[in-house]
């Protein structure tokens, strides 16, 4: 029998990326795109995790600069994503929540969606997307996994997105390890 962590790379490619661009599917409200208020304070965050998060932003921007194809859908090179503190808070809180409550999904056990979480973190925008992953031990591994999955790859390369927040959470005492979240905004 395969362990849960052995199955996760395979599951990653099966779990669709979450993207909201269509108003009929819970789009973000508010007249302007971007953060509507200062990011909430979530307390201290691991310096090592913050370095991993920054590296994921850099690697994602390297992929965007090249452009490429995600399955049958191809993307021209696009502008670099900028770090958005509100999206970062949303991503960090979701990564920590998945680890602590032992779930792996775009929707929390309470029914909160990516749109709910980015709103709660003060982001109001025109578009939002989310990539999640579990088990990859480095920024390079997680970005490679996302780029190998059609929906996740499309979120990274889409010019509809201009901002990014990355969350990485890993704590030995938690049921799940190496949780990654990318929250995209446009």
Buried (B, 14 or more C-beta within 10 A) or exposed (E): EEEEEEEBBEEBBEBEBBBBBEEEEEBBEEEEBBBBEEBEEBEEBBEEBBEBBBBBBEBBBEBBEEEBEBEEEEBEEBEEBEEBBBBBBBBBBBBBBBBBEEEBEBEBEEEBBBBBBBBBBBBBBBBBBBBBBBBBEEBEBBBEBBBEBBBBBBBBBBEBBBBBBBBBBBBEEBEBBBBBBBBBBB
